[in-house]
Amino acid sequence: DIQMTQSPSTLSASVGDSVTITCRASQSISTWLAWYQQKPGKAPNLLIYKASSLESGVSSRFSGSGSGTEFTLIISSLQPDDFAIYYCQQYNVYPVTFGQGTRLEIK
Amino acid sequence: EVQLVESGGDLVQPGGSLRLSCAASGFSFSNSWMGWVRQAAGKGLEWVANINPGASESYYVDSVKGRFTISRDNAKNTLYLLMNSLRGDDTAVYYCARVGRAAGDFDSWGQGALVTVSS
């Protein structure tokens, strides 16, 4: 199985900051990677698919990049609504696997 | 508007069975890959199973193979997850999700159904 490792596990930032979350795959997944945001008690929400494509309706403050084994999610100009948990997911091969999550907290 | 509504979550004893349903609307269900993802309380997301539009292909995480069965009724726009031989570590919120245009991401999710396995 492909292991997905996110870093950091927790990130503290202030409104207006820009932050970067990294996701590493244990083997190459090309660009078959998605990013999700999840708020407490809610279902995840797709932000980015195919590593860098912005899902319809998602703010352009979110951007994704990377290929192979290393990927990044950048959130610019943090807004209060952005404080949540973020997950990466690979879908290059079955079983589909998720990263362990990155909690973005208000500093 | 895409809507996915799960039902069937319940408290069940270890070794028991349960069937989850997911009613879909607002899109062409019969042309969409679908899946189930679960999340134990305070934990991360775990993919469970996917099924193709014609129900001829299905894929499972190893921990549920032989115990869970994903199926669908395209005439009823409904996705199912039959869970047998349930164990305590199957306790989780189970989300129904539509596979997106990139053929592997999940672009729409239901609200989740809570399955609790306990005596």
Interface residues (C-beta under 8 A of the other chain):
Chain A: D1 W32 A34 Y36 Q38 A43 P44 N45 L46 Y49 K50 S53 E55 Y87 Q89 Y91 N92 Y94 P95 V96 T97 F98 G99 Q100 G101
Chain B: G35 V37 G44 L45 E46 W47 N50 Y59 Y60 V61 D62 Y95 G100 R101 A102 A103 G104 D105 F106 D107 S108 W109 G110 Q111 G112
